[in-house]
Amino acid sequence: MKNEFYVGWGTLALINAGLAQGKNRSGMNWFLLSLLLGPVATFILVISEKK
């Protein structure tokens, strides 16, 4: 079960990087931030406006 958690967390970070790039933000920064914050970073990205 622990391996699935890491795979899911990494996948979420990649999705967040794509979302960030779609909003003209740094994908790499959001990827790294997502590794730390996970779903919280997703929520922040979703509610933020496009740059």
Biopython code that builds the backbone (N, CA, C, O; Angstrom):
import numpy as np
from Bio.PDB.StructureBuilder import StructureBuilder

atoms = [
    (1, "MET", "N", (0.817, -1.196, 0.000)),
    (1, "MET", "CA", (0.000, 0.000, 0.000)),
    (1, "MET", "C", (0.860, 1.259, 0.000)),
    (1, "MET", "O", (0.464, 2.274, -0.573)),
    (2, "LYS", "N", (2.015, 1.210, 0.624)),
    (2, "LYS", "CA", (2.849, 2.395, 0.721)),
    (2, "LYS", "C", (3.349, 2.844, -0.662)),
    (2, "LYS", "O", (3.440, 4.042, -0.929)),
    (3, "ASN", "N", (3.669, 1.890, -1.533)),
    (3, "ASN", "CA", (4.142, 2.251, -2.862)),
    (3, "ASN", "C", (3.066, 2.957, -3.669)),
    (3, "ASN", "O", (3.362, 3.892, -4.414)),
    (4, "GLU", "N", (1.814, 2.519, -3.531)),
    (4, "GLU", "CA", (0.727, 3.171, -4.254)),
    (4, "GLU", "C", (0.563, 4.618, -3.811)),
    (4, "GLU", "O", (0.229, 5.487, -4.615)),
    (5, "PHE", "N", (0.797, 4.868, -2.544)),
    (5, "PHE", "CA", (0.706, 6.228, -2.017)),
    (5, "PHE", "C", (1.718, 7.132, -2.699)),
    (5, "PHE", "O", (1.378, 8.242, -3.109)),
    (6, "TYR", "N", (2.953, 6.676, -2.824)),
    (6, "TYR", "CA", (3.997, 7.476, -3.463)),
    (6, "TYR", "C", (3.716, 7.691, -4.942)),
    (6, "TYR", "O", (3.955, 8.779, -5.465)),
    (7, "VAL", "N", (3.215, 6.677, -5.615)),
    (7, "VAL", "CA", (2.883, 6.808, -7.036)),
    (7, "VAL", "C", (1.757, 7.824, -7.215)),
    (7, "VAL", "O", (1.824, 8.671, -8.106)),
    (8, "GLY", "N", (0.745, 7.749, -6.391)),
    (8, "GLY", "CA", (-0.367, 8.694, -6.467)),
    (8, "GLY", "C", (0.059, 10.118, -6.170)),
    (8, "GLY", "O", (-0.383, 11.059, -6.829)),
    (9, "TRP", "N", (0.915, 10.271, -5.181)),
    (9, "TRP", "CA", (1.397, 11.602, -4.800)),
    (9, "TRP", "C", (2.231, 12.204, -5.933)),
    (9, "TRP", "O", (2.103, 13.389, -6.243)),
    (10, "GLY", "N", (3.076, 11.389, -6.542)),
    (10, "GLY", "CA", (3.892, 11.852, -7.669)),
    (10, "GLY", "C", (3.053, 12.196, -8.880)),
    (10, "GLY", "O", (3.327, 13.173, -9.578)),
    (11, "THR", "N", (2.025, 11.392, -9.132)),
    (11, "THR", "CA", (1.119, 11.677, -10.246)),
    (11, "THR", "C", (0.385, 12.988, -10.018)),
    (11, "THR", "O", (0.227, 13.780, -10.947)),
    (12, "LEU", "N", (-0.058, 13.221, -8.809)),
    (12, "LEU", "CA", (-0.733, 14.477, -8.479)),
    (12, "LEU", "C", (0.206, 15.659, -8.693)),
    (12, "LEU", "O", (-0.221, 16.704, -9.184)),
    (13, "ALA", "N", (1.469, 15.507, -8.334)),
    (13, "ALA", "CA", (2.444, 16.586, -8.540)),
    (13, "ALA", "C", (2.621, 16.880, -10.027)),
    (13, "ALA", "O", (2.739, 18.043, -10.415)),
    (14, "LEU", "N", (2.642, 15.846, -10.861)),
    (14, "LEU", "CA", (2.753, 16.052, -12.311)),
    (14, "LEU", "C", (1.510, 16.742, -12.870)),
    (14, "LEU", "O", (1.616, 17.623, -13.723)),
    (15, "ILE", "N", (0.348, 16.346, -12.394)),
    (15, "ILE", "CA", (-0.895, 16.987, -12.837)),
    (15, "ILE", "C", (-0.891, 18.460, -12.436)),
    (15, "ILE", "O", (-1.293, 19.320, -13.220)),
    (16, "ASN", "N", (-0.444, 18.748, -11.234)),
    (16, "ASN", "CA", (-0.387, 20.133, -10.769)),
    (16, "ASN", "C", (0.587, 20.961, -11.606)),
    (16, "ASN", "O", (0.328, 22.134, -11.875)),
    (17, "ALA", "N", (1.697, 20.365, -12.017)),
    (17, "ALA", "CA", (2.653, 21.079, -12.877)),
    (17, "ALA", "C", (1.986, 21.447, -14.198)),
    (17, "ALA", "O", (2.179, 22.553, -14.704)),
    (18, "GLY", "N", (1.207, 20.532, -14.756)),
    (18, "GLY", "CA", (0.477, 20.825, -15.983)),
    (18, "GLY", "C", (-0.568, 21.912, -15.793)),
    (18, "GLY", "O", (-0.720, 22.790, -16.642)),
    (19, "LEU", "N", (-1.290, 21.853, -14.676)),
    (19, "LEU", "CA", (-2.269, 22.901, -14.369)),
    (19, "LEU", "C", (-1.589, 24.262, -14.237)),
    (19, "LEU", "O", (-2.096, 25.270, -14.729)),
    (20, "ALA", "N", (-0.456, 24.278, -13.579)),
    (20, "ALA", "CA", (0.269, 25.535, -13.376)),
    (20, "ALA", "C", (0.723, 26.114, -14.708)),
    (20, "ALA", "O", (0.594, 27.317, -14.934)),
    (21, "GLN", "N", (1.245, 25.287, -15.581)),
    (21, "GLN", "CA", (1.682, 25.780, -16.888)),
    (21, "GLN", "C", (0.506, 26.309, -17.698)),
    (21, "GLN", "O", (0.655, 27.266, -18.458)),
    (22, "GLY", "N", (-0.645, 25.699, -17.542)),
    (22, "GLY", "CA", (-1.840, 26.184, -18.217)),
    (22, "GLY", "C", (-2.285, 27.549, -17.718)),
    (22, "GLY", "O", (-3.002, 28.270, -18.412)),
    (23, "LYS", "N", (-1.861, 27.897, -16.521)),
    (23, "LYS", "CA", (-2.191, 29.201, -15.946)),
    (23, "LYS", "C", (-0.998, 30.152, -15.991)),
    (23, "LYS", "O", (-0.944, 31.132, -15.247)),
    (24, "ASN", "N", (-0.042, 29.853, -16.870)),
    (24, "ASN", "CA", (1.157, 30.684, -17.066)),
    (24, "ASN", "C", (1.977, 30.856, -15.792)),
    (24, "ASN", "O", (2.463, 31.946, -15.490)),
    (25, "ARG", "N", (2.120, 29.768, -15.058)),
    (25, "ARG", "CA", (2.951, 29.757, -13.854)),
    (25, "ARG", "C", (4.057, 28.733, -14.041)),
    (25, "ARG", "O", (4.004, 27.924, -14.967)),
    (26, "SER", "N", (5.033, 28.760, -13.192)),
    (26, "SER", "CA", (6.168, 27.847, -13.306)),
    (26, "SER", "C", (5.756, 26.420, -12.941)),
    (26, "SER", "O", (5.394, 26.137, -11.799)),
    (27, "GLY", "N", (5.818, 25.537, -13.923)),
    (27, "GLY", "CA", (5.459, 24.151, -13.685)),
    (27, "GLY", "C", (6.394, 23.463, -12.707)),
    (27, "GLY", "O", (5.954, 22.677, -11.868)),
    (28, "MET", "N", (7.692, 23.760, -12.813)),
    (28, "MET", "CA", (8.683, 23.129, -11.932)),
    (28, "MET", "C", (8.485, 23.551, -10.483)),
    (28, "MET", "O", (8.546, 22.719, -9.578)),
    (29, "ASN", "N", (8.249, 24.828, -10.263)),
    (29, "ASN", "CA", (8.023, 25.297, -8.890)),
    (29, "ASN", "C", (6.778, 24.654, -8.285)),
    (29, "ASN", "O", (6.787, 24.250, -7.122)),
    (30, "TRP", "N", (5.710, 24.559, -9.074)),
    (30, "TRP", "CA", (4.483, 23.968, -8.572)),
    (30, "TRP", "C", (4.617, 22.469, -8.405)),
    (30, "TRP", "O", (3.981, 21.889, -7.524)),
    (31, "PHE", "N", (5.434, 21.825, -9.234)),
    (31, "PHE", "CA", (5.699, 20.402, -9.056)),
    (31, "PHE", "C", (6.357, 20.164, -7.705)),
    (31, "PHE", "O", (5.938, 19.289, -6.947)),
    (32, "LEU", "N", (7.388, 20.943, -7.409)),
    (32, "LEU", "CA", (8.102, 20.789, -6.138)),
    (32, "LEU", "C", (7.205, 21.139, -4.952)),
    (32, "LEU", "O", (7.231, 20.465, -3.923)),
    (33, "LEU", "N", (6.417, 22.192, -5.107)),
    (33, "LEU", "CA", (5.492, 22.576, -4.047)),
    (33, "LEU", "C", (4.449, 21.486, -3.818)),
    (33, "LEU", "O", (4.049, 21.224, -2.684)),
    (34, "SER", "N", (4.018, 20.861, -4.897)),
    (34, "SER", "CA", (3.024, 19.792, -4.802)),
    (34, "SER", "C", (3.577, 18.558, -4.114)),
    (34, "SER", "O", (2.833, 17.833, -3.453)),
    (35, "LEU", "N", (4.859, 18.312, -4.260)),
    (35, "LEU", "CA", (5.460, 17.188, -3.548)),
    (35, "LEU", "C", (5.375, 17.398, -2.039)),
    (35, "LEU", "O", (5.287, 16.439, -1.272)),
    (36, "LEU", "N", (5.402, 18.656, -1.625)),
    (36, "LEU", "CA", (5.313, 18.964, -0.195)),
    (36, "LEU", "C", (3.861, 19.077, 0.292)),
    (36, "LEU", "O", (3.520, 18.579, 1.364)),
    (37, "LEU", "N", (3.020, 19.733, -0.501)),
    (37, "LEU", "CA", (1.666, 20.049, -0.035)),
    (37, "LEU", "C", (0.580, 19.137, -0.587)),
    (37, "LEU", "O", (-0.491, 19.019, 0.008)),
    (38, "GLY", "N", (0.842, 18.497, -1.708)),
    (38, "GLY", "CA", (-0.118, 17.565, -2.304)),
    (38, "GLY", "C", (-1.445, 18.204, -2.661)),
    (38, "GLY", "O", (-1.475, 19.172, -3.421)),
    (39, "PRO", "N", (-2.543, 17.685, -2.131)),
    (39, "PRO", "CA", (-3.873, 18.180, -2.493)),
    (39, "PRO", "C", (-4.112, 19.655, -2.153)),
    (39, "PRO", "O", (-4.932, 20.314, -2.792)),
    (40, "VAL", "N", (-3.414, 20.160, -1.176)),
    (40, "VAL", "CA", (-3.557, 21.582, -0.831)),
    (40, "VAL", "C", (-3.059, 22.440, -1.988)),
    (40, "VAL", "O", (-3.675, 23.457, -2.308)),
    (41, "ALA", "N", (-1.954, 22.048, -2.620)),
    (41, "ALA", "CA", (-1.432, 22.778, -3.774)),
    (41, "ALA", "C", (-2.421, 22.711, -4.934)),
    (41, "ALA", "O", (-2.585, 23.690, -5.662)),
    (42, "THR", "N", (-3.077, 21.576, -5.113)),
    (42, "THR", "CA", (-4.079, 21.446, -6.166)),
    (42, "THR", "C", (-5.213, 22.435, -5.929)),
    (42, "THR", "O", (-5.653, 23.111, -6.859)),
    (43, "PHE", "N", (-5.680, 22.522, -4.707)),
    (43, "PHE", "CA", (-6.755, 23.443, -4.370)),
    (43, "PHE", "C", (-6.337, 24.893, -4.649)),
    (43, "PHE", "O", (-7.114, 25.669, -5.206)),
    (44, "ILE", "N", (-5.126, 25.249, -4.265)),
    (44, "ILE", "CA", (-4.634, 26.614, -4.495)),
    (44, "ILE", "C", (-4.581, 26.916, -5.993)),
    (44, "ILE", "O", (-4.965, 28.000, -6.432)),
    (45, "LEU", "N", (-4.100, 25.941, -6.770)),
    (45, "LEU", "CA", (-4.033, 26.131, -8.220)),
    (45, "LEU", "C", (-5.419, 26.289, -8.839)),
    (45, "LEU", "O", (-5.620, 27.122, -9.722)),
    (46, "VAL", "N", (-6.348, 25.504, -8.383)),
    (46, "VAL", "CA", (-7.696, 25.543, -8.963)),
    (46, "VAL", "C", (-8.381, 26.875, -8.689)),
    (46, "VAL", "O", (-9.077, 27.396, -9.560)),
    (47, "ILE", "N", (-8.201, 27.430, -7.510)),
    (47, "ILE", "CA", (-8.887, 28.683, -7.186)),
    (47, "ILE", "C", (-8.118, 29.918, -7.664)),
    (47, "ILE", "O", (-8.684, 31.010, -7.714)),
    (48, "SER", "N", (-6.851, 29.762, -8.013)),
    (48, "SER", "CA", (-6.084, 30.920, -8.473)),
    (48, "SER", "C", (-6.461, 31.294, -9.893)),
    (48, "SER", "O", (-6.879, 30.450, -10.685)),
    (49, "GLU", "N", (-6.306, 32.561, -10.199)),
    (49, "GLU", "CA", (-6.627, 33.054, -11.534)),
    (49, "GLU", "C", (-5.413, 32.947, -12.441)),
    (49, "GLU", "O", (-4.277, 32.830, -11.980)),
    (50, "LYS", "N", (-5.678, 32.989, -13.746)),
    (50, "LYS", "CA", (-4.614, 32.910, -14.730)),
    (50, "LYS", "C", (-3.782, 34.186, -14.678)),
    (50, "LYS", "O", (-4.319, 35.284, -14.536)),
    (51, "LYS", "N", (-2.461, 34.030, -14.794)),
    (51, "LYS", "CA", (-1.559, 35.176, -14.783)),
    (51, "LYS", "C", (-1.632, 35.914, -16.074)),
    (51, "LYS", "O", (-0.938, 36.916, -16.253)),
]
sb = StructureBuilder()
sb.init_structure("model")
sb.init_model(0)
sb.init_chain("A")
sb.init_seg("    ")
for serial, (resi, resn, name, xyz) in enumerate(atoms, 1):
    if name == "N":
        sb.init_residue(resn, " ", resi, " ")
    sb.init_atom(name, np.array(xyz, "f"), 0.0, 1.0, " ", f" {name:<3s}", serial, name[0])
structure = sb.get_structure()
